[in-house]
Amino acid sequence: MNSVQTPPPPPAAQTPPPDEPRVLIDTSKMSAGQRAALELTEAAREATNTRTFAAGLFMGAFDLSTISPFPVQSTEDHDQGDAFLERLEAVLRDRVDPDAIDDTGEIPQPVVDELARLGAFGFKIPSEYGGLGLSQTNYCRAAIMLGSWCGNLTALLSAHQSIGVPQPLILFGTRAQKLKYLPRVAKGEISAFALTETHVGSDPAAMATHAEPTPDGKFFILNGEKLWCTNGTKAGVIVVMAKTPAKEIRGSKKDQITAFIVEMDWPGVEVRHRCHFMGLKALYNGVIHFTNVRVPVENILLAEGKGLRVALTTLNTGRLTLPAACAGLAKRCLMLSRAWAAERVQWGAPIGKHAAIADKVSRMAANVFAMESMTLLAASRVDRDKHADVRLEAAMCKLWATETAWDIVNDTVQIRGGRGYETAASLKARGEPPVALERMLRDCRINTIFEGSSEIMRLFIAREALDPHLKISAAVLNSRLPWSERLGAAVKAGWFYLRWYPKQWLPLEMFRGSSSKHRVGRNHLRYSARGSRRLARALFHAMLRHGPKLEREQLLLGRFVDIATELFAITAVCLRGARLLEAKGLTAETQALPSLIDNFCSAARLRIERHFRGLHHNTDRAGYRLAQDVLAGKLEALEHGVVR
Ligand SMILES: Cc1cc2nc3c(=O)[nH]c(=O)nc-3n(C[C@H](O)[C@H](O)[C@H](O)COP(=O)(O)OP(=O)(O)OC[C@H]3O[C@@H](n4cnc5c(N)ncnc54)[C@H](O)[C@@H]3O)c2cc1C
């Protein structure tokens, strides 16, 4: 698992020149740096007019028709997945020692070779290019299995497959590029993705790596340095993001970012440092330097200036690997917690009988089911339509699963008490089972930071949530437009909101599209339909209250995002639960499912209610002012008494 930050995309408007993508955000009061960053990321956004389920949640449209009944794999696809997973499980169990990998900081070459033989480097690469051509769902199932066993291997394969060369090449590669590179990477040549630089975390506009065309137009000369490139120290071929000459559009220069396929043995490419981290000790992550590297123009992905589009679109589905891996990790935690809570007796009873521990176990089980349901739901949409727009669903999965997985590992450590804090080697040395929670906690921490940090994910989702409103009303607020145009836009917007807004108050409990016959979770789906309309109203009120300044209200926007994400989770849980009960009936395997579903949804509803309350009762402003005082050093006395 690896990582590219989705750049933060604040909302509001400017007049788009006819030859560039429409930017709806008002940039007139921004600094040049902010404007450049915003225009760059806005231009890379995928414009779409179809409304997905997750996007509908913000508009009061709780439309289940595209996701209900919960999609199940075809028998053929399921069997294909099973056959692969059986082999993967055998390799992981018999050949991979995650503690030894953590301890030595190296993945043994025979393990890499075995995985390559299995086809794990070509999970999703079509068979015509030598890959396994697995569906997104089967790929997610494999990520669940990997995530449950070894974080380092998961990171290696995910960085390679999800954002390294295979995925962008499958999506955007020319036939010649695919023929040249896909068979190589499918066979096991490791790949990577290089965007981050010392001064480029979430803000690609600050990118310093650059590439200039040669006079004959056949090459680009690449110079610069990339930081934290996962797999970079082992890779044979990588995707590099670099600035290429700015384009002059209507008198002003517009930054261009281009994605290049670069071979690591080309002259001028040098790994300068292998980075080491708190966890994922065997990550082959490096600083990569480029000095006058000649990259043929044929190695540009998609087109010159389309690099961010490549990165963002790649991540739309690539981002599903991480929540799947988190679900695997969470399942392992559930196994460990269940065993220990039943086995460990304190104060005359197994600790699982004490309410404080039982609470953690029940929450863990419910959240494991939710994590898996959300991820499989989003994956199934990709399987149904390769070009499906799942960016919101995938971002919600990533945000929710990485934060929840951290809580789950943390709770598991707590349940195992002192043993949770002890290393596996130490446990083993004194004769106890080597449960590696300490490693799992370390490995898990990065998940909320890379592939879009939680903060950036919330901004990304908020930007998409506001998009329909911006499309309707941005022109009204755009001070650069002539009054006549703004007036026309105001009439159109007024007409839209006159019809839309009253609907958000209708006490209807119905929702469109549920085709499930099973009634489990129906009350929670009805709550979600009402919750979606309540969310749409609240968002609209916030827009009226804050106008274009809403983009600065990150905590407020974060609450809207968290509400929608919980609604998505409730929906995935109810639909999947209903589908399972419909298929299997009430058996020993499914008997606790209704209570699991009810438990999850009730807890999610409490969280949602808390977020709604927080929209009006919060300490956001006061907290912000205090933070500025802290940053200005006015409370430096708090830091006294420490070693300096
Ligand atoms: C183990 C590891 C593997 C990685 N692998 C790769 C890789 O393979 N390829 C690659 O290109 N990169 C990789 N990265 C880089 C990773 O994507 C970045 O760490 C990540 O993008 C965050 O950037 P940053 O660390 O510079 O944080 P910054 O962008 O400096 O952010 C610091 C903090 O501020 C928050 N923040 C930033 N901007 C805002 C904002 N506008 N509003 C609110 N909060 C904000 C962030 O969420 C974060 O909490 C990797 C990093 C690590 C640690």
The ligand as an SDF file (V2000), in Angstrom:
LIG
                    3D

 53 58  0  0  0  0  0  0  0  0999 V2000
    5.4840    4.7030    4.1060 C   0  0  0  0  0  0  0  0  0  0  0  0
    5.1790    5.6870    3.0440 C   0  0  0  0  0  0  0  0  0  0  0  0
    5.0020    5.2570    1.7370 C   0  0  0  0  0  0  0  0  0  0  0  0
    4.7500    6.1740    0.7250 C   0  0  0  0  0  0  0  0  0  0  0  0
    4.6830    5.7560   -0.5770 N   0  0  0  0  0  0  0  0  0  0  0  0
    4.5970    6.6890   -1.5690 C   0  0  0  0  0  0  0  0  0  0  0  0
    4.6850    6.3010   -2.9490 C   0  0  0  0  0  0  0  0  0  0  0  0
    4.8140    5.1300   -3.2850 O   0  0  0  0  0  0  0  0  0  0  0  0
    4.6330    7.2740   -3.8970 N   0  0  0  0  0  0  0  0  0  0  0  0
    4.4740    8.5880   -3.5750 C   0  0  0  0  0  0  0  0  0  0  0  0
    4.4200    9.4100   -4.4740 O   0  0  0  0  0  0  0  0  0  0  0  0
    4.3560    8.9780   -2.2750 N   0  0  0  0  0  0  0  0  0  0  0  0
    4.4280    8.0750   -1.2790 C   0  0  0  0  0  0  0  0  0  0  0  0
    4.3410    8.4550    0.0430 N   0  0  0  0  0  0  0  0  0  0  0  0
    4.0480    9.8430    0.3670 C   0  0  0  0  0  0  0  0  0  0  0  0
    2.6880   10.0080    0.9910 C   0  0  0  0  0  0  0  0  0  0  0  0
    1.7070    9.9460    0.0040 O   0  0  0  0  0  0  0  0  0  0  0  0
    2.6990   11.3450    1.7140 C   0  0  0  0  0  0  0  0  0  0  0  0
    3.2980   11.1400    2.9630 O   0  0  0  0  0  0  0  0  0  0  0  0
    1.3490   11.8990    1.8570 C   0  0  0  0  0  0  0  0  0  0  0  0
    0.9640   12.2990    0.6080 O   0  0  0  0  0  0  0  0  0  0  0  0
    1.3030   13.0730    2.8070 C   0  0  0  0  0  0  0  0  0  0  0  0
    2.2230   14.0360    2.3980 O   0  0  0  0  0  0  0  0  0  0  0  0
    3.1900   14.6860    3.4790 P   0  0  0  0  0  0  0  0  0  0  0  0
    3.7210   13.5880    4.3190 O   0  0  0  0  0  0  0  0  0  0  0  0
    4.1340   15.5710    2.8030 O   0  0  0  0  0  0  0  0  0  0  0  0
    2.1900   15.5200    4.3870 O   0  0  0  0  0  0  0  0  0  0  0  0
    1.7070   17.0150    4.1650 P   0  0  0  0  0  0  0  0  0  0  0  0
    1.0240   17.1770    2.8600 O   0  0  0  0  0  0  0  0  0  0  0  0
    2.8090   17.9310    4.5230 O   0  0  0  0  0  0  0  0  0  0  0  0
    0.5930   17.0810    5.3090 O   0  0  0  0  0  0  0  0  0  0  0  0
    0.9190   17.0640    6.7150 C   0  0  0  0  0  0  0  0  0  0  0  0
   -0.3890   16.9780    7.4770 C   0  0  0  0  0  0  0  0  0  0  0  0
   -1.2080   18.1040    7.1470 O   0  0  0  0  0  0  0  0  0  0  0  0
   -2.4480   17.6620    6.6010 C   0  0  0  0  0  0  0  0  0  0  0  0
   -2.8250   18.5680    5.5260 N   0  0  0  0  0  0  0  0  0  0  0  0
   -2.1240   18.8850    4.4140 C   0  0  0  0  0  0  0  0  0  0  0  0
   -2.7940   19.7540    3.6540 N   0  0  0  0  0  0  0  0  0  0  0  0
   -3.9550   20.0100    4.3090 C   0  0  0  0  0  0  0  0  0  0  0  0
   -5.0760   20.8300    4.0320 C   0  0  0  0  0  0  0  0  0  0  0  0
   -5.1690   21.5650    2.9210 N   0  0  0  0  0  0  0  0  0  0  0  0
   -6.0930   20.8480    4.9130 N   0  0  0  0  0  0  0  0  0  0  0  0
   -6.0420   20.0950    6.0440 C   0  0  0  0  0  0  0  0  0  0  0  0
   -5.0100   19.3030    6.3540 N   0  0  0  0  0  0  0  0  0  0  0  0
   -3.9770   19.2600    5.4990 C   0  0  0  0  0  0  0  0  0  0  0  0
   -2.1980   16.2540    6.0970 C   0  0  0  0  0  0  0  0  0  0  0  0
   -3.3820   15.4870    6.0820 O   0  0  0  0  0  0  0  0  0  0  0  0
   -1.2150   15.7390    7.1230 C   0  0  0  0  0  0  0  0  0  0  0  0
   -1.9030   15.3140    8.2690 O   0  0  0  0  0  0  0  0  0  0  0  0
    4.6090    7.5500    1.0550 C   0  0  0  0  0  0  0  0  0  0  0  0
    4.7600    7.9650    2.3740 C   0  0  0  0  0  0  0  0  0  0  0  0
    5.0550    7.0600    3.3550 C   0  0  0  0  0  0  0  0  0  0  0  0
    5.2720    7.5660    4.7520 C   0  0  0  0  0  0  0  0  0  0  0  0
  1  2  1  0
  2  3  1  0
  2 52  2  0
  3  4  2  0
  4  5  1  0
  4 50  1  0
  5  6  2  0
  6  7  1  0
  6 13  1  0
  7  8  2  0
  7  9  1  0
  9 10  1  0
 10 11  2  0
 10 12  1  0
 12 13  2  0
 13 14  1  0
 14 15  1  0
 14 50  1  0
 15 16  1  0
 16 17  1  0
 16 18  1  0
 18 19  1  0
 18 20  1  0
 20 21  1  0
 20 22  1  0
 22 23  1  0
 23 24  1  0
 24 25  2  0
 24 26  1  0
 24 27  1  0
 27 28  1  0
 28 29  2  0
 28 30  1  0
 28 31  1  0
 31 32  1  0
 32 33  1  0
 33 34  1  0
 33 48  1  0
 34 35  1  0
 35 36  1  0
 35 46  1  0
 36 37  1  0
 36 45  1  0
 37 38  2  0
 38 39  1  0
 39 40  1  0
 39 45  2  0
 40 41  1  0
 40 42  2  0
 42 43  1  0
 43 44  2  0
 44 45  1  0
 46 47  1  0
 46 48  1  0
 48 49  1  0
 50 51  2  0
 51 52  1  0
 52 53  1  0
M  END
$$$$
